[in-house]
Amino acid sequence: MIAEQADKKKGETSPITVQSVFYFVMPVLVIVGALIAYKSSAALAVIGKVSETGVFTPRGNIIPAVGASEAGLLTRTLNYFLVIWPALLFGILISGAVSTFVSPTWLARLLERRSLRSQAIAGLAGAPLMLCSCCVAPIFTGVYERSARLGPSIGLMLAAPALNPAALILTFMLFNYKVGTVLLAASIVAVLFTGMIADRLLGETTVHCGTDSWQAAARPADFLHFLRACARVTVRLVPVIVIGVLASMIIAQMIPVRTFNSPAAQFLAIIVVAAVAVPLALPTFFEIPLALILLGSGAPIGAALALLIAGPSVNLPSLLTITRSTNWKVAAIVAASIWTLAVASGISVSFL
């Protein structure tokens, strides 16, 4: 009798479970699919143009040629947002969808703490998004606050720009294979270990968001929660991103420009370029022409590689976002990790 009642109860709850899964998963998949389609079409166009011409010229007057200021600070900042706003909007929508539709229990089970498996899952989830650091920052906030998993959340945030498949293809096309191979290896190391290091050094995370009663019921009328989540992310993070972009435009003027003849000067160039590139806000692919400009100015190949690694991986807006969602120590560890990888990779290419 008890077994029959259990079977009956199971049969009654199955349709609700299927409905819940469909209701929660589909909005996230639709938004992510639209983003991948948008970014892929743009990336394929850029790759095709580079394949035909052998030259990559970025859109807009955003980052001035090294040592020259072609536009004012506010103009370059505005141009930056004119380029990235669709991707930033997608980042906000995905963050809102994760906060609204993804079960924190399921996400916490998928992303185990301090596990290479969960870091790899986060990397595989982030790479196809092909977002710059600014645009993926809202997704970091959504995943971290929903899962309470710091390491994988950082891994996903780093993977979107650092393991951007189109950017990697362009790097192999415009630079030698040694540069492309070291860049790929450094990016994988950053995704797999930076978050784990931060998590291990700082101990247990305290952020956790339980499943709401409305979410358990899977009521379509509560789609308004999604809009509220998007508005909340926008109010919290967009001002931080704007401030970070303004500051990074000032930092862009600090990229060294002169001929580096001695080994000591080349070593110093790698360190300085990596330090400047960490907070620098760059739209997708913009690190590539900047690296080529550095090479044209006489900088060593290691300095160009340091820019290719540190430039897209993080920036001041994304570091400020990490600080707002966690604390400054986490942001400092992420910045130090990326800087160390950029310097070590640059030195290995230039001197080893």
C-alpha positions in Angstrom: 0.0 0.0 0.0 2.8 2.4 1.0 4.7 1.5 -2.2 1.6 2.1 -4.3 1.2 5.5 -2.7 4.9 6.4 -3.3 4.6 5.4 -7.0 1.4 7.4 -7.3 3.1 10.4 -5.7 6.1 10.0 -8.0 3.9 9.9 -11.0 2.1 13.0 -9.9 5.3 15.1 -9.4 7.1 14.1 -12.5 5.2 16.4 -14.9 5.9 19.3 -12.5 9.6 18.5 -12.4 9.7 18.4 -16.2 7.8 21.7 -16.4 10.2 23.2 -13.8 13.3 22.1 -15.7 11.8 23.5 -19.0 10.8 26.7 -17.4 14.1 27.4 -15.7 16.5 26.1 -18.4 15.0 27.5 -21.6 15.3 31.2 -20.8 19.0 30.8 -20.1 19.6 28.7 -23.2 17.8 31.1 -25.4 19.8 34.1 -24.2 23.1 32.3 -24.3 22.3 30.9 -27.7 21.5 34.4 -29.1 24.8 35.7 -27.6 26.8 33.0 -29.2 25.2 33.5 -32.6 25.8 37.3 -32.3 29.4 36.9 -31.3 30.2 34.1 -33.7 28.9 36.0 -36.8 31.0 39.1 -35.9 34.1 36.9 -35.2 33.8 35.0 -38.4 33.6 38.3 -40.3 36.8 39.6 -38.6 38.6 36.3 -39.2 37.6 36.3 -42.9 38.8 39.9 -43.4 42.1 39.2 -41.7 42.5 36.0 -43.8 42.1 38.1 -47.0 44.2 41.1 -46.0 46.5 39.9 -43.3 45.7 43.1 -41.4 43.4 43.7 -38.5 42.2 47.2 -37.9 39.8 47.6 -34.9 36.7 49.7 -35.1 36.4 53.1 -33.5 38.8 55.5 -31.9 39.0 53.9 -28.5 42.6 53.0 -27.6 45.0 55.6 -29.0 48.1 54.5 -30.9 50.9 53.9 -28.4 52.2 57.2 -27.2 49.6 59.3 -29.1 46.2 60.7 -28.0 43.9 60.7 -31.0 40.8 61.6 -29.0 39.8 62.9 -25.7 39.1 60.8 -22.6 35.3 61.1 -22.7 35.2 60.5 -26.5 37.2 57.3 -26.2 35.1 56.1 -23.3 31.9 56.8 -25.3 33.3 55.0 -28.3 34.2 52.1 -26.1 30.6 51.7 -24.9 29.2 52.2 -28.4 31.3 49.1 -29.4 30.5 46.9 -26.4 26.9 47.8 -25.4 25.2 44.8 -27.1 27.6 42.4 -25.4 27.2 44.2 -22.1 23.4 43.9 -22.4 23.8 40.2 -23.0 25.9 39.9 -19.9 23.3 41.6 -17.8 20.5 39.4 -19.3 22.5 36.2 -18.6 23.3 37.4 -15.1 19.6 38.1 -14.5 18.6 34.7 -16.0 21.1 32.8 -13.8 19.8 34.7 -10.7 16.2 34.0 -11.6 16.0 30.6 -13.3 19.0 28.5 -12.2 18.6 26.5 -9.0 21.4 27.4 -6.6 21.3 23.8 -5.3 21.9 22.4 -8.8 24.6 25.0 -9.6 26.4 24.2 -6.3 26.4 20.5 -7.1 27.7 21.0 -10.6 30.5 23.4 -9.5 32.3 21.6 -6.7 34.6 23.7 -4.6 38.4 23.6 -5.3 38.0 21.0 -8.1 39.7 21.0 -11.4 36.6 19.4 -12.9 34.4 22.3 -11.9 37.1 24.8 -13.1 37.1 23.0 -16.5 33.3 23.0 -16.6 33.4 26.8 -15.9 36.0 27.3 -18.6 34.0 25.3 -21.2 30.9 27.3 -20.3 32.7 30.7 -20.6 34.8 30.3 -23.7 31.9 30.2 -26.3 30.5 33.4 -24.9 33.5 35.4 -26.4 32.8 38.4 -24.1 35.3 41.0 -23.0 36.1 41.4 -19.3 33.6 44.2 -18.8 30.7 42.3 -20.4 31.3 39.0 -18.6 31.6 40.7 -15.2 27.8 40.7 -14.6 27.7 37.0 -15.3 30.4 36.4 -12.7 28.2 38.2 -10.1 25.2 36.1 -11.1 27.0 32.8 -11.0 28.9 33.5 -7.8 25.9 34.8 -5.8 23.8 31.9 -7.0 26.2 29.1 -6.4 28.6 30.4 -3.7 31.4 28.9 -5.7 34.2 31.5 -6.0 36.7 29.4 -8.0 34.5 28.3 -10.9 32.8 31.8 -11.0 36.3 33.4 -11.5 37.2 30.6 -14.0 34.1 31.4 -16.1 34.8 35.1 -16.0 38.4 34.6 -17.2 37.5 32.0 -19.8 35.1 34.2 -21.8 37.8 36.7 -22.9 41.0 34.6 -22.4 39.8 31.5 -24.2 37.8 33.3 -26.9 38.3 30.9 -29.8 38.2 33.7 -32.4 40.8 35.7 -30.6 43.1 32.7 -30.4 42.6 32.0 -34.1 43.5 35.6 -34.9 46.6 35.4 -32.7 47.8 32.3 -34.5 47.2 34.0 -37.8 48.9 37.3 -37.0 51.7 36.2 -34.8 54.0 33.1 -34.8 52.9 29.8 -33.4 55.1 30.1 -30.4 53.2 33.2 -29.3 49.8 31.5 -30.0 50.8 28.3 -28.1 52.1 30.1 -25.0 49.0 32.4 -25.0 46.7 29.4 -25.1 48.7 27.5 -22.4 48.7 30.6 -20.1 45.0 31.2 -20.6 44.2 27.6 -19.7 46.4 27.8 -16.5 44.6 31.1 -15.6 41.1 29.6 -16.0 42.0 26.4 -14.1 44.0 27.7 -11.2 43.4 31.4 -10.5 40.0 30.9 -9.0 41.2 27.8 -7.0 44.1 29.8 -5.6 41.8 32.7 -4.5 39.3 30.2 -3.0 42.0 28.3 -1.1 43.8 31.4 0.3 40.6 33.2 1.4 38.7 30.2 2.8 35.0 29.5 2.7 32.7 31.8 0.8 29.7 33.2 2.7 27.4 34.2 -0.2 24.5 31.9 -0.8 21.1 32.4 -2.4 18.4 29.8 -1.5 15.6 28.7 -3.8 12.7 31.1 -3.5 9.2 29.7 -3.0 8.0 31.2 -6.3 10.9 29.5 -8.1 10.0 26.1 -6.6 6.4 26.6 -7.9 7.7 27.6 -11.4 5.0 30.2 -12.0 5.4 32.0 -15.3 3.8 35.1 -13.8 7.0 35.5 -11.8 8.9 36.3 -14.9 8.9 39.8 -13.4 11.6 38.5 -11.1 13.9 38.2 -14.1 13.4 41.9 -15.1 14.0 42.9 -11.5 17.2 40.9 -11.3 18.4 42.5 -14.6 17.6 46.0 -13.2 19.4 45.1 -9.9 22.6 44.0 -11.8 22.5 47.1 -13.9 22.2 49.5 -11.0 24.9 47.7 -9.0 27.5 47.1 -11.7 27.2 49.6 -14.6 28.4 52.6 -12.6 31.3 50.5 -11.5 32.1 49.5 -15.0 31.9 53.1 -16.3 34.3 54.3 -13.6 36.7 51.5 -14.4 36.6 52.2 -18.1 37.3 55.9 -17.5 40.3 55.1 -15.4 41.6 52.5 -17.8 41.5 55.0 -20.6 43.9 57.1 -18.6 46.1 54.1 -18.0 46.2 53.4 -21.8 48.4 56.4 -22.2 51.0 54.7 -20.0 52.0 51.9 -22.4 55.7 52.5 -23.0 56.8 53.5 -26.5 60.5 53.5 -27.3 63.1 51.1 -28.7 64.3 48.4 -26.2 67.7 47.3 -27.1 69.3 45.9 -23.9 68.1 42.7 -22.2 67.4 44.7 -19.0 65.2 47.2 -20.9 63.3 44.3 -22.6 62.8 42.7 -19.2 61.5 45.9 -17.8 59.2 46.4 -20.8 57.5 43.1 -20.2 56.9 43.9 -16.5 55.6 47.4 -17.3 53.3 46.3 -20.1 51.8 43.5 -18.1 51.2 45.9 -15.2 49.5 48.4 -17.5 47.5 45.8 -19.4 45.9 44.2 -16.2 43.6 47.2 -15.5 43.2 48.2 -19.2 39.7 47.9 -20.6 39.7 46.5 -24.1 36.8 45.5 -26.4 37.1 42.0 -27.9 40.1 41.6 -30.2 41.6 45.1 -29.4 44.6 43.6 -27.6 45.8 42.2 -30.9 46.4 45.5 -32.8 47.8 47.0 -29.6 50.3 44.2 -29.4 51.2 44.7 -33.1 51.7 48.4 -32.4 54.1 47.5 -29.5 56.1 45.3 -31.8 56.3 48.1 -34.4 57.6 50.5 -31.7 60.5 48.2 -31.0 59.2 46.5 -27.9 60.2 42.8 -27.4 57.9 40.0 -28.4 57.5 39.1 -24.8 55.9 42.5 -24.1 53.4 42.0 -26.9 52.6 38.5 -25.5 52.2 40.0 -22.0 49.6 42.4 -23.4 47.8 39.6 -25.3 47.5 37.6 -22.0 46.8 40.4 -19.5 44.8 42.7 -21.7 41.7 40.6 -22.4 41.7 38.4 -19.2 40.8 41.1 -16.7 40.5 44.9 -16.5 39.8 47.5 -13.9 36.0 47.3 -14.4 36.0 43.5 -13.9 38.3 43.8 -10.9 36.0 46.4 -9.3 33.0 44.1 -10.0 34.9 41.3 -8.2 35.5 43.7 -5.3 31.9 44.7 -5.1 30.7 41.1 -5.1 33.4 39.7 -2.8 36.2 41.9 -1.4 39.4 43.6 -2.5 41.5 40.6 -1.6 39.9 38.4 -4.2 40.4 41.1 -6.9 44.0 41.5 -5.8 44.7 37.8 -6.1 43.1 37.6 -9.6 45.1 40.6 -10.7 48.4 39.3 -9.3 47.8 35.9 -10.9 47.2 37.3 -14.3 50.1 39.7 -14.0 52.4 36.8 -13.0 51.3 34.6 -15.8 51.7 37.5 -18.3 55.3 38.3 -17.1 56.4 34.7 -16.9 55.0 33.9 -20.4 56.6 37.1 -21.8 60.0 36.2 -20.3 59.8 32.6 -21.6 59.2 33.8 -25.2 61.8 36.5 -25.2 64.7 34.9 -23.2 64.2 31.1 -23.2 
